Amino acid sequence: MSTANRLFEPFTLGGQKLANRMVLPPLTRSRATDEGLATDLMADYYRQRSGAGLIIAEGTVVLPQATAYPRVPGLYNAAQVEAWKPVVAAAKHDGNAMYCQLWHVGRQSHSTVQPDGLPPKAPSPVPITGFKYRSPDGPVAYETPREMSEADIQEAATAFGAAARNAMIAGFDGVELHGANGYLIEQFLDDGINRRTDSYGGSIENRMRFLREVLSAVFDHVPPHRVGVRLSPSSTWMDAIDSDKRRLFGTVINRLNEFGLAYLHLVEPGIAGSSSAEVSAEAIPTADLAALFDGPVIVTGGHTPETADAVIENGTADLVGFGRLFIANPDLPRRFALGAPFGDVRKRGLYGGTAEGYTDYPELSAAEL
Ligand SMILES: Cc1cc2nc3c(=O)[nH]c(=O)nc-3n(C[C@H](O)[C@H](O)[C@H](O)COP(=O)(O)O)c2cc1C
């Protein structure tokens, strides 16, 4: 038995009993169809990783224009709802829960994947300059986004609500709003991105208005105790710049206490999108932010069984996500329990492709058990 004993304690989340405190965090793997339909291959993948007490399905787009990359699943039409059903059924069992991460990329998209062929829309016409868009032909510059009108903002918020309703129809137990990694929700929050002078820009309360409207649209279909929010307060990945992140995210988290959410999901400092990075001098300790939240806290980013155990033990978090470790080790909870070694992530097949690099990571063999 490894030292990670606290991870194996059950936990009640949104009224559901989870057999353990391990989370499969949202991981974009680009194995849906070109129409955003979940596939049988995805059912295999999630079933393999269903030992996690909580599965948060990969970023799933709420509108055709909400996407940045091909073969990302959606939840904005009936066919997509039907396609998710067998995937959710394959992954769920007595002892786990499955939430769906709802996603709108805003300015991180590109005209080549926009339905109208024009640059994407975002809170303000401020382009990403420090990063490149990964096009099928290689990296290209991000475009200056078009500024969202009030009607565009309403459309986006309503789409989150409709996708949340669709997620419940598909069998998910709840939804997670993707407020991290510089995507649309965070584009409204950060004052380095949001330069609006209307009621969606300026003060923190105004910059939070979009998140509030998304939450309100989602609550029309899903009770708050089945809705989580993901934030990456210390990340500047994709030019997610704010003049005072500690004040911004401290305020946002305080305000989130109003709702009685399922959980707050914090990405640890030292994570830039999907990679590990230097912890910057401005990083905000996760424990400081977690302490502001009244409900369950999930933390993800660079954790091992030992560090996960420590953050549960010291009260920072209730649940811990393991991203890259779960990609490479489908039977991760068993490996933790046995203190068995971990396999490494392969680059090939990480984003898109076939079963290779997706469902072909081995489980421990009988001899290793
Ligand atoms: C292949 C890959 C895809 C990812 N896709 C998403 C995503 O769809 N949504 C999201 O919020 N984070 C995404 N992430 C970030 C992870 O959820 C997680 O925060 C990150 O991998 C750090 O955790 P780890 O150190 O345990 O891997 C992705 C990471 C990887 C490696």
The ligand as a MOL file (V3000), in Angstrom:
LIG
                    3D

  0  0  0     0  0            999 V3000
M  V30 BEGIN CTAB
M  V30 COUNTS 31 33 0 0 0
M  V30 BEGIN ATOM
M  V30 1 C -3.5920 16.4350 -23.5270 0
M  V30 2 C -4.1410 17.4560 -22.5650 0
M  V30 3 C -5.3800 18.0270 -22.8160 0
M  V30 4 C -5.9470 18.9490 -21.9050 0
M  V30 5 N -7.2120 19.4320 -22.1310 0
M  V30 6 C -7.8090 20.2100 -21.1970 0
M  V30 7 C -9.1830 20.5980 -21.3380 0
M  V30 8 O -9.9100 20.1940 -22.2760 0
M  V30 9 N -9.7040 21.4150 -20.3900 0
M  V30 10 C -8.9590 21.8520 -19.3090 0
M  V30 11 O -9.4880 22.5910 -18.4720 0
M  V30 12 N -7.6780 21.4750 -19.1480 0
M  V30 13 C -7.0930 20.6530 -20.0410 0
M  V30 14 N -5.8080 20.1970 -19.8220 0
M  V30 15 C -5.1260 20.5490 -18.5540 0
M  V30 16 C -5.3200 19.4170 -17.5170 0
M  V30 17 O -6.6750 19.3260 -17.1070 0
M  V30 18 C -4.4530 19.6510 -16.2630 0
M  V30 19 O -4.7960 20.8670 -15.6680 0
M  V30 20 C -2.9610 19.6430 -16.5900 0
M  V30 21 O -2.6400 18.5010 -17.3770 0
M  V30 22 C -2.1150 19.6350 -15.3220 0
M  V30 23 O -2.3650 18.4690 -14.5640 0
M  V30 24 P -1.2820 17.2560 -14.5100 0
M  V30 25 O 0.0110 17.8470 -14.0600 0
M  V30 26 O -1.8570 16.2800 -13.5170 0
M  V30 27 O -1.1850 16.6880 -15.8930 0
M  V30 28 C -5.2250 19.3110 -20.7330 0
M  V30 29 C -3.9610 18.7380 -20.5030 0
M  V30 30 C -3.4260 17.8090 -21.3890 0
M  V30 31 C -2.0860 17.1820 -21.0670 0
M  V30 END ATOM
M  V30 BEGIN BOND
M  V30 1 1 1 2
M  V30 2 1 2 3
M  V30 3 2 2 30
M  V30 4 2 3 4
M  V30 5 1 4 5
M  V30 6 1 4 28
M  V30 7 2 5 6
M  V30 8 1 6 7
M  V30 9 1 6 13
M  V30 10 2 7 8
M  V30 11 1 7 9
M  V30 12 1 9 10
M  V30 13 2 10 11
M  V30 14 1 10 12
M  V30 15 2 12 13
M  V30 16 1 13 14
M  V30 17 1 14 15
M  V30 18 1 14 28
M  V30 19 1 15 16
M  V30 20 1 16 17
M  V30 21 1 16 18
M  V30 22 1 18 19
M  V30 23 1 18 20
M  V30 24 1 20 21
M  V30 25 1 20 22
M  V30 26 1 22 23
M  V30 27 1 23 24
M  V30 28 2 24 25
M  V30 29 1 24 26
M  V30 30 1 24 27
M  V30 31 2 28 29
M  V30 32 1 29 30
M  V30 33 1 30 31
M  V30 END BOND
M  V30 END CTAB
M  END
